[in-house]
Amino acid sequence: MRGEVVAIHASAAAGPCELIVRRIGAESIEQARFADIAIGEHPIPDGADQNGCGWPKVLDLTIGDWMTGYHDLELVDANGESTHHFVVVRPSPEREPAPIAIVLNTNTYHSYNYWGGANSYAHVDDLQAGARPEDAQARAIGRLSTQRPFAQTLLAPPPGAHRLVNPHPRDVDEFAFPGDRDWIKAHNISPYDGAAGFMDKWEHRFVTWAEEAGYQLDYFCDSDFEADPRLVDGYATVVLVGHSEYWSGEQRRQLDAYVTEGGNLAIFSGNTGYWKVRWEDDGSTLIAHKWNGETNDPLWGDAATRSDATHLWSHPAFGRPEAEVTGLSFLYGGYHRLVMCVARGSSAYTVYDDTHWALDGSDLFYGDMFGGDIPLLGYENDGCPIRFDENGLPVPDGGLGVPDHLEIIAFTPATLFEPPHSPFRPAIPPEQPDVLAEIAYGRTDERATERLARGHAVMASFTKGAGTVFNAGTTEWAHGLAANDPFVETITRNVLDRFSSSPG
């Protein structure tokens, strides 16, 4: 917020440099420019991905009277080469808060960032150099430093970046693939670049639409929950967009309390709240051991500290599955139209509850499909177990944390795994089916893993305490807004208008 000072640390072989600060939303607005910054060249230490770079400070950036929002920091060297970082400017406490708080998925950005070698998924530099995927994945790290740059193809992708969805239903005998492989090779794009970041991705597309539509947003990032124990109090609506995959214990606690006490949570995201993480070293290190939480997290071995350890939020050791807050889980959803996962899927939602308030004025009726031409469903999607009631309508059929009174509006098939009998080598890293089956169903037999493979992307809502949650159930919702799809726009307006009518 205004008056705060951001310390800029950098290394450059060709100084002096220039720093340009731009707010990125519906338009790009230059906020500040700093010329002739003296920067020397410094080595990249071993373990920079876990421990940071240790580079010296080159500039104190004081936040001016800037609008709340995502601010791109472009550092340009004497040869005209540039690199990007960012800051999120919070709203000034001196101003009237907006009705809507959007929380940018910065925990996800850090978990995917592989600058210096590795991220929480793999040693990406090794993978890009030709290592076997299984070997690179075995070198994933659980400690991720924020004191390093971002991989630039993740943070500021080059023009032509593809979406994580097959552009068309799979043809006969086709190896379905999202994107142009020649373009990917030319730009040295990793498998992790499309899954996180702001610019020209989900959150950017959402805020462009929202700001142009006249909605007022206050911006926060995930880590702000660590510094303010009541970060979103007073907001009528909290919005999550795109890929809000990693939640800390404090973020989860606050979102849970916020809704229970009367706030409204609008989730236009997929794979939401799936992984439990924590912050250490005064916010300079994100801990995300993921699948290795039980073996690698030092807090796991002691029953007194295990509740602060990291793994899936749905792990029984925590007793707090994310669906208690979100209504849905990636555990019961999965991928849609991504390589061989539902490769001939429609990428559309099929409407069941056409009387739901979210569809008011949408001209959608029972059995209608919408979004297939966008495609609206792709990459990662959240769902719940489903059965049909006596009226022929879908209702939740159990599931960890899934509320019994969840109102299912629309759904379509999704899966956690590529078909085992596919003629092609799997392109998506395996999601540990035995671990997921044990968590979801308490057993690891073939029937349990087969059930996990038959999930759904679900759009739903439910009440929680005095508040309400709407969950669009997919990472790709913002692409429907970018395409000006009338159905997606109407549903989004219905949610934001209804949720913003009273303070949380």
N, C-alpha and C positions, 0 to 999 in steps of 0.2 A: 504494500500500500504506500501512499505518498509519504516521502521522507525516509523510507527504509533504504539501506545501503546494501548493494549486492557486490561482493568481491569477485572480480574477474581474474582468473588464473589462466595463463596461456603459454604456448610455445609456438614459435614461428621461425622458419629458416630465412624468410625474406621480409624483415621488418624495414621501416616502421609499418604499423597497421592502422586500419580504420574500423571502428565499430559502429554499426547502424542498427538502431532499435526500431522495430515496426510492430504495431498491434495488428494481429491477423484475425479478421472476423469476416463480416460481409464484404469488407474492403480492407486493403492494406494501408495503414496510416503510419507514416514515419513520425516517431516520437522524439528521437534524439540521434545525434551523430557526433562521434569523437574521433578526431584525426590525430595523426602523428603519435600513435601509442608506441612507445619503445618496448619491443618484445624480443627476447633472445631465444635461441633454439636450445631445448633441453631434452635429455634422453627420456625414453619411455621405460620406466623401471619394470623389472620382472614382477608379475602379480598385480599389475595396474588394474586389471579387471576386478580384483578383490580388495585391493588396498589403496587404490587411487594413484595419481601421478606425482603428487608432491611438487608441482610446478609453482613458481613464485607468483605473487599477485602483481598484476600489471595495471589495474584500474579499479577504483571504487565507483560503481555506478549508483547514483542516487535516483530513486524513483520519483518522477515529477508528478504533476497533477494530471495523471494519465487515467483513461478509462480502465475499469477492471477488464481483464481479458488475458489471452495468450499473447505474449510478446516474443517475437523472434529476434534473436541476437545474431547478426551476421558479422563475422570478423573477416575483413578483406586484407590480404597482404600486399606488399609492394609490387608483386607480379600480377595482381588482379585475381588471384586464387582466393576462394572464400570457404568458410566453414560456419556451421550454425549450431547454436544452443538456444535456450529459451528461459524465460521467467514467466510465472503466472502472477499477475498483479491482482491482489485481492481488493475488494471494495473498500473505500474509505469509510471509517466509522462515523465521520461527520455528515455523510450523506444518507438520505432515506434509502433503506435497502430495497432492492428489486423484489418482485414477488417470487422470482424463481432463482434458485442457486443451482448452477451446474458444477459438478465435481469432475474435473478432468482426470483421466485414468493414468496418472503419472506413475503409480506403482507398477502398472503394466509396462509402461515405457522402460522403466529401470530393469524389470525382469527380463525383457527381451534385448536390452542393450548389450552388445558383444564387443564394444570397443576395448581393445587390449587383449582380445582373444576369445573369452567365453561369456556365456550368459547362463541363465538357469535351465536351459534346455540342452546345450551342447558346447563343445569347444568349436565355435563357428569358424574361426580362422583355419583350423585343421580341416573342417568339413569342406570349406571353400577351396582348400589346397588339394583335395582329393582323398581325404581319409574316409574309411568306411563309416557310414552313418552310425552304426552301433558303437564304433570306437569313439567317435566324436561325442556322441550322447553320453558315453560313460565318463567323459571329462567335464560334464556340466558342473557349475559351481553353485554353492548355496549361500555364499556371501558376495554381495554385489555392491561395489563402491559407487557412490554418486559423485565422487571427486575425480571425474574423468570426463572426456568428451563423449558424445553419442556417435555411434556408427551413422554416417551421413546418409546412407541409403535408407535407413530406418527413419531418421528424424526429418530429413528434407529430401524426399525421393525425387529422382530426375523425372522430367516430363515423360508421359507414356506408361507410368506405373500401372500394373494390372491389379484387379481385384482378386480376392481369394475365393473365386467361384468359377466353375467351368462356364464359358460364355454361352454354351448351347447344350441341350441334352445330348448325351453320348450317342454317337453313330455306331452302327454295327461294327464290332471288332476294333473300335477306336480306343486308344489309350487316352482317356479324357484328361485334360491338363488345363489349369487356369493360367492364362497368359501366353505371351510370345517367347518361346525359348531362345530365339536368337537375340531378342532384346535383353532378356535376363542375363545371357552370357556376356553380351557387350558391356553391360553395366555392372557385372559381377554382383548381381543381386543374390542375397542369401535367402534360404527358406523362411527366415524370421523377419524380414524387412517389412512385409505387408501387414503384420499382425499388431503393430503398435505405432504410436506417434500421432501427432496432431495434424500437421499440414497436409492438405489434400487427402485426408482420410475421414473417418466417420465423424468425429467431433467437429472438425472444420466444416464439413458439409451441413451438419445440424445447425451450428451457430450461424452460418451464412443464411440458411433458410429462416431461422428464428428471428434474427436481427432484421432481415428484410421484411418479415411479416409483422414487425412491431413489438415483439416480445422483449421485455427487459430482463437481462440476465446478470447476476453477479457470479464471478468466477472464483473457484477454489481448486486446489489440487488435493490428491489423496493424503499427502503427508501433512496437510494443514490440520487434520483431525488430531495429530499428535500434540500440537501446540495449543489448541483451544478445545477444552473439554465440552463446550456447547457450541460448536462451530456453526451449525445450521439452525439454531433456535430462531424462531421468529419468521422463518421463510415459509410461505404457503406450500411451496413445492421444491423438492430436490430432484434433479434430473441427472441420470447416468446414461451415457451414450457410447455405443460402439463396443468396447472390449474392457469392461470394468472387472477384470479377472482376479485381481489380487487385493484382498482386504486385510488390513491389520486388525488385531483384537480391538483396538480403540475405535477404529472406523466402524467396525461391526457393531460395537456397543452403542455408539452414538446414533447410527442409522436405525437400529432396533428401537431405541428409546424415542427417537424423533417421531417415528410412525406411530408407536404405541400411544404417545402423548397427543396425537392429533395431526401430525404432519402427513403430507402426501408424497409418495415416492413414485416417480415416473421413470421406468426403466426401458430405454430404447437401446438395449445392449444385449449381447449374448455371452455365454460362459461367465455369467456375472457372479462375483463373490466366491469363485470356485476354490481358490487357494488361500490358505491362511499364512500370513507373513508377519514379520515384526521389524521394527527399526532399532538399531543400536548405534553406538558411537555418536550420540547427539545428532542423529539424523543423517549421518554420512554413510551408513551401511544398511542395506536392506537384506534381511535374512529370509531366504526362500529355498529351503531344502527340498520342497516338493515331495516326490516319491521316496526320497532318502531321509525323510524327517525322522523316522523311527531309529535309523542307524547312525545318521550323521549330525543330528541336532543335539548339542550338549544338554539342552533342557529336557530332552525326552526321558532320560534315564531316571530322573528323580520325580516321583509322583507329585511332589510339592511344586514343581516348575513345569510339569508336562502341559498344563493348560495354556502356557505361553509358547509352546513349541510350534513348529511349522509342519504342515501336511495339508491334506484336503480338509476344508471346513466340515465336510460330512463325515470325517473320521469319528468313530465312536469314542475315541479318547477325549474328544472335546464336547460331545453331546450337544452340538449347536449347528446342525446342518443349515446351509445358507438359505434353503427354501423356506425356513421360518420367517425370513425377511423378504425374500424375492418371490416366493410362491412356486418357483420352478428351479430346476437344476440341470446343468450340462450332463450330469450323471444319467438323466432320463431323456436326454435329447441327443445332441451329437452334430455330425456334419451333414450337410445337404449339398448336393451338386458340387462336390469337391473331389477331384480325381475319381476314384471308384466308389465313393460313398454317395449312395442314391444318385448315381451318375446320370440317370435319365429322369430325375425328379423335375417337377413342374416349376420349382422356385417360387411357387405361389402358396398363399394360405387359402384353405377351404373354410368357408364360414359355416358355423353351426348355430351359435346363439345370435341370431340376427336381431333380437330385441335388446341386446345389451346397450347400455348408454354410450359406450365408446363408438358405436356404429350409427348413432343418431345422425340423420341427414346424409348418410354416406351412399345411399342407393344400393346397399349390399343386402342380399337376402340369403336364406338358407341354401347351401350348396354352391353359392357363387365362389369363384376363385379370383384372387386379385394379387398383382405383383409379379406375375410370371415373366412379363416382358422386361422387368428392371435389370436383373433378377433380384427379387426381394429377399429370398431365402438362399443362403449360401454360407460358406465357412462354418461358423459355430452358432449353435442354437440350443436353447434351454427348453425343457419339457417336464412332464410328469407321467407316471403310469396312468393309463386311461381305461375306463370301462364305459358302457352305455347304460343309461338308466331306463326306466319303464317308458319314458317319452321319446326314446331314441336319441337322446342328447348325451354328449360326452361329459363325464364327471371324473374327478380324480380317483384313482384306485390305489390308495396308499402312497408310499414314497417317503423317504426321510425328510421330515420337516414340512412336507406339502400339506397345507391346510385342507381339512375336509370340505370347507365351504368355498374353495377356489372355484371361480366362475370361468370356465373354458369358453372362449369366444370362437377360436379358430385353431386348426392345427394341420400339420402335414408330416410325412415320415422323415426321420433323421436317424443316423446311426453313429455309434462310437467307433466302429471298426470297418475297414475295407473288407469285402467278402473274402473269407479264407480260401475259397475255391476260385478266386479271380485269376485270370491268366497272366496278370502283371504283378511285378514285385511291388509290395506296399510302398506308397509314397508318403504316407502320414506315419510319424513315429507311433508305435503301439502304445495304447493307453493303459497298460498294465491290467489286462482283463481280470486276472485272478484277484488283484487288490480291490478293484472296483466291485467285483461280484461279492467279495467278502464283506465290503462295507455296505453295499446296497441290500443284499439278501442274506448275509450271514453264512454264505457257503460259496464254494468255488467250483461246483460241478458244471458240466457242459450246459445244462438247462439254464443255469443262472447267467452264464456268459452269453448264451444265445438270446436271453431276454434283454440283456443290456444292448445287444446289437440291433434291437427293434424298438428304437425310441421315436420321439416326435418333437418337432418344433411346435411350441404352443404359445398362443397369445391369450392372456388371462388377466383377471384382476381379483382382488379379495380385500376384505377389511381386516385390519389388525389393530386391536384396541380401538382408539378413537380415530385412527388414520386409515388411509386407503393406499393400496399398491396397484399400479398397472404395470404389466410386464409384456413388452412386445415380443420377447423371446428370441431375438436374433441380432447378431452383430450388424446386419445389413440394412436396418430400418432407415438410417439416414440417407442411403442411396435412393430410397423411394421419395424422400423429400427433395433431393437434388434433381430428380427426374420430374418433379412437379406432378407426381402421380396423384390424381384427385382423391383416391380412396385413402392412401397413406396420409395425405395432408389433412383430410377431414378427421380421421381418427386422432392424429396428433393434436389438432386444434381442440377437439372434444376433451382430450385428456388435460392439456395445459389450461384450457379455460375453466374446466370444472375444478381442477386441483388448485388453481390460483385464486379462486373466489373467496377463500378464507385463510387467515394466517395459521401456520402450524404451531 
